[in-house]
Each structure stands twice: as C-alpha cells, then as structure tokens.
Amino acid sequence: MKELSTLLQKIKDNPVIYIDKPSITCLSCFVVGYLSQLSNLGLTPEGDPIEGFNEWMQERAKTDVAKS
C-alpha cells in the first residue's frame, strides 16, 4: 500500500492537517477509518494491508489503543 505509506508520511510531517491533534489515538482512529472506507469501496486486497500496525503503535507509544 504505497498510498498509505505516503499518507502516513504526510501526517507525520504535519499531523494537524489530517487529524485533530498529534496523538497516537487520533492516528489510530484515522487509519482505521481510512482502511475501512477503502474496504467499503472494494479497493483493498484480501487480508490486513498493514498487519501488526496497531501493535506497533501501542509498543511505540507505550499505550493501549483500541483494536479494530
């Protein structure tokens, strides 16, 4: 998912354009919504396009974000 990688880099560079505030919880909600909409439109391949992403975010932020 090259587009998602590009989008995540843009969010990293200037998070307040895409999410309410620079927080791991806001990022998680944004990514879940983004991937959900791609799935609803039939634009995602089979399986989890970013398997392990939630776990990576949790470990990196030392927090427990909601799992999708």
Secondary structure in CASP SS format (residue, H / E / C, confidence):
PFRMAT SS
TARGET T0000
AUTHOR 0000-0000-0000
METHOD secondary structure of the structure
MODEL  1
M C 1.00
K H 1.00
E H 1.00
L H 1.00
S H 1.00
T H 1.00
L H 1.00
L H 1.00
Q H 1.00
K H 1.00
I H 1.00
K H 1.00
D H 1.00
N C 1.00
P H 1.00
V H 1.00
I H 1.00
Y C 1.00
I C 1.00
D C 1.00
K C 1.00
P C 1.00
S C 1.00
I H 1.00
T H 1.00
C H 1.00
L H 1.00
S H 1.00
C H 1.00
F H 1.00
V H 1.00
V H 1.00
G H 1.00
Y H 1.00
L H 1.00
S H 1.00
Q H 1.00
L H 1.00
S H 1.00
N H 1.00
L C 1.00
G C 1.00
L C 1.00
T C 1.00
P C 1.00
E C 1.00
G C 1.00
D C 1.00
P C 1.00
I C 1.00
E C 1.00
G C 1.00
F H 1.00
N H 1.00
E H 1.00
W H 1.00
M H 1.00
Q H 1.00
E H 1.00
R H 1.00
A H 1.00
K C 1.00
T C 1.00
D C 1.00
V C 1.00
A C 1.00
K C 1.00
S C 1.00
END
